[in-house]
Amino acid sequence: MGTEEQGLGGDLRLGGRSVARVGFGMGSLGRTEDSAASRDRGVSVLRQAFDDGVRIFDTAHFYGAGHANSLLAEAFAGNRDEVVVATKAGARATPEGPAPMTAAQHPDELRASVEDNLATLASDYVDIVYLRRMDFRPGLVVEEDQMVNLEDQLAELIALREEGKVRGIGLSHVRKEQVEAALPAGIVAVQNIYNLLDRRDEGLLELCRDHDAAWIPYFPLGGGGSFFGLPRVVDDPVVIEIAHAMGVTPQQVGMAWLLEHSPNTAVISGTSNPDHLRENLSAGRISLDAEAMRRLDTRHVAGD
């Protein structure tokens, strides 16, 4: 076992481009305070990620009610076309509520969400918009007045794509049958909960691979706090043992397993700390040998 100079996990096709398979998630930066010093640190981390080869930046307008997007806008004002910005529609921020977001599933709300993203990103297009459904737990489940047909939602996103405001359509928090129904719309990526210890969507991953759609899981290391309560990959004893033997961190092992497990997978991990950024990106250069993969492949808890 060891590390290889293979870039950030190799490349995959996303948004019509070939990009490194290790990306940057904006959730952490979206939660930082919006002060001058904090903004400078956030923009610096984003530019460092770009300089180190990251091209996928995963965001949402409801991350800090536009704060995460505004950091991206500042960081890449001069080279917007060099990055793939993936955002989400289907929810809106509720900064004063018990949860940071609430459902906004109707077609007009999806359009409004895209427009909000364009405004805070200071861009006339987004590379990918994930339709974030809320049909099942864990996470928020919509009330009856927010139950909307998938077909109506896709029709609105297709219209936005035809207008040039959206370049690619993705799906998030969806079931396999929903992805199958949506494939004719040209789905480029899917985001569901998936990690070493939670593989309930293995069949969906395989469907995406068979149809050249990127698989970009959220909570790639489990966790998610009390709201989601997922097993934490970094606490798994086999992960810890392998990490110790390799001289790397459990987080790096968990991310490296995802990249090794399927070639259509990209790993998104965010931080506001430059040192943590380097640690995350180094996961894309870790090579797990056959014995390590065999041991890790037996570790799934959910989806047995």
N, C-alpha and C positions, 0 to 999 in steps of 0.2 A: 504494500500500500504506500501511497505517497501523493505528491502533487505533480501536475503536468502543465506545461505551457500551452494550454489549449484555448486561451482566451477565457471569456466568461461563460463557460459551459458549452461552447460551440454556438452555432447560429440556428435560427429557425425563421420561417417566413411569417411575418405579421404586418398587417396593414399594407400589403403589397411590397414589403421590403424585407431584406435579410438583416436580422438584428441579433445581438448577443442574448443568450437565454437567461441571464441574470439581470433583472430590472430593479427599479426603485419604486417603492410604495410611499405615497405622500401622507398616509394617516398620521404618522408621528409628527411630521412637520406641521400638519394642520392643527395639531393640538398645542403648538407652542404659542407663546404670547406674541401679539402683534406690536412689538416695539422695534425701534430702529436697530438696536444691537441684535435682537433675536432674528430680525429679517436678514441682517448681514450674515449671520452665522448660517441661516437656512439656505440662502442663495449660494454661499460658499460651498456648502456640502453638495448641493445640486451640481454645481460646476465641477467639483471634484469628481463626482460620479460620472459625469460626461467625459471628463478627461481620462478617466480610467476605463472607458469603453461602454458604459451604460447608455442605452438608447431608448429603452422602454420606461416611461414614467407613468405610473398608475395613480390616478387622482379621482376626486369627486368634488363638485361644488359644495356639497354638504360637509366636507372636511374643513371644519373651522368656518363655515358659512362664507366660503370663498377665499379664505386665507391661504390654503394650500395652493390653489390655482394662481393666486397673485404672486406667490413665490416663484412658481414655474414661469410665469410671464416675465418677471424681472430677470430670472436666471438665463432665459433663452430668447430674450428680445432680439438678439442679433443673429440667431441661428435656429429659428423655430422649425424650419423644414428638415433639420438634421435629427430631430427626435420624434419618437412615436408617443403621442399623448393619448392615453386611454382613460376615459372618464365613465360616469354612470348616470343613468336616468331612471326614475321610478321612485325617488325619495326626495324629500326636501329637508333642509336643516331646521331643527327646533332647539336653538341654543338654550332656551329657558325651560325646556321640557324634561321629563324623567329620562328620556332617551335622546341621543343626539340627532335623531332623524325620525321622520314619519313618512307614511306612504304618500306617493304622488303618482299614481298609476295610470290615470286617464290620458288619452292621446294628447290633449291640449297641455296637460301638465308635463308630459315627456318633452314636448316642443319647448315649453317654458324653461325646463331644466337644461336643455341643450343651449338655449339662448343665454341663460345665466352662465353656463360654462364658457361660452364664447366670450362673453363680456369680461369675466374675471381672468380668463387666460389671455385676453387681449389678442385673440386669434380669430380669423374668419372661418376656421374649420377645426374639427377634432378628428384625429386619426381613427379612433374607435370609440363608440358609445356602447356600453353594456346596458342592456335592459335588465334592471335589477328587480326580479319578481319577489313576491312575499307571500308565497302560497303555503309554506310549511315551516316548522321549527327545525333547528334552532334559529333564533332571530325573530324579528317582527313578523306578525301575520296580519294581513289586511282585514279591516272591517268590511262588512257587506257592501258599503257604498264605494269601496275601492277595488272591488272585484271586477276586473276588466279582461275581456278575451285577448288571448295572445295575438290572434290574427289582427285585431284592431291596433294593438300596440306596434306590431311589426309594420303595418301599413304606414303609420306615421313616421317611423324611423326610415323606411324606404323612401318616403317623400323627402325627408331631410337629406338623405343621401343623394337623391336626384338633384336637390338644390345645391349640392356641394358643401353643405355645412357639416356633414358626417361622411367620412370616407369608408368606414367599415362598421358593421353591426356585430355586437357580441351579446351573449346572454350570461346572466349571473343568478345563482341560487335557483336552479331549474332542475326539473326531472328529465330523465332520458327521453321520454315520449314527447316532451315539449321541444327538445332540441331536434328530434326527428321531424316533427311537424314544421319547424322553423328552417330547416336546412335549405329548402328552395329559395329562401330569401337571401342566401349567401352569407351564412354565419362564419365569421373569421376567427372567433375565439370564445371560450366558455370559462367562466369563473365560478367554481363551487368550492365548498369546504373539502379539502383533501390533503392528507399528509401520511407519513409513515404509519401512524397509529389509527388512522381513520380512512378506510378505503371503500366505503359504501358505494362510491361512484366509480368504481373501477370500470364497469361496463360503459359508463358515459365517457370516461377517458378514452377507451378503445374506440368508441363511436367517433369521437373528435379526431383521433389519429387516422381513422379510415377515411375521413372526409376532409383531411388537410386543414382542420381547424386547430388553432393553438389551445392548449390546456394550461390555464394560468390560475392555479388554486389560491384561494385566500385561506388565512390561518395555516400556512404551509408547515408550521411547527406546532400546531395545536394551540391550546390556551384560549384566548378570547375573553378572559375574565369570567366573573360569575354569570354574566348574561348568556354566554355560550357554554362555559364549563367543559371544554374539550381536554382530553389527555394531552399533557405536554411532552413533546418528543424529546426535549432536552433533559427530561427527568428519567427517561427509560434507561434501565441498567445496561442493556446491551449497547445502546447508542453511546453511553458514557464510557463503557469499556473499550469500544472500538476507537472512539475519539482519543482516549488516553494512549492507546497503543500507537496511533498515528501521529500524536503530538499536535492535534488540532482540537477544536471545540465541538461539543455536542451539537450546537447550532449548525456548524459547518457540515457535520456528518448528515444531519437531517435534510439540509438543502441539497447536498451532493447526491443523496439517495434519490430525491425527486428527479434530478437531472439525469441520473443514470437509468432510472426506471422506465422512462418513455421519452423518445426523441422529440415529441411535439410539446413537451412541458417547458414552460418558463417559470422561474421562481422570482417572486416579488417580495422584497424585504425592505423596510424603511427604517430610518434612524435620523436623529439630529446630531449624532456624534461622529466626527470624522474617523475615529479609531474603530468604532463599530461598523462603519461603512467599509473600511478596508477588510475587516473580518468577514463581512457578508460577501463581498466580492471575491474573496479568496476561495469561497466554497465552490466557485465555478472552475477552479483549477485543481480540485481534489479528485483523485482517481480512487474509487473503491474497488478492491479486487473481488474475485468471484466468491471467495469465502466470506468476506464481509457482506456482500450482497445477499448471499444465501442466509446468513444469520439475520440480517435486517428484514428480509422478506418474510420471516416468520413472526415478526413483531406486531402485526396489525391487531388492534383491539376491536374496533368497530368494523363491521362488515365481514366478520369471520364466516 
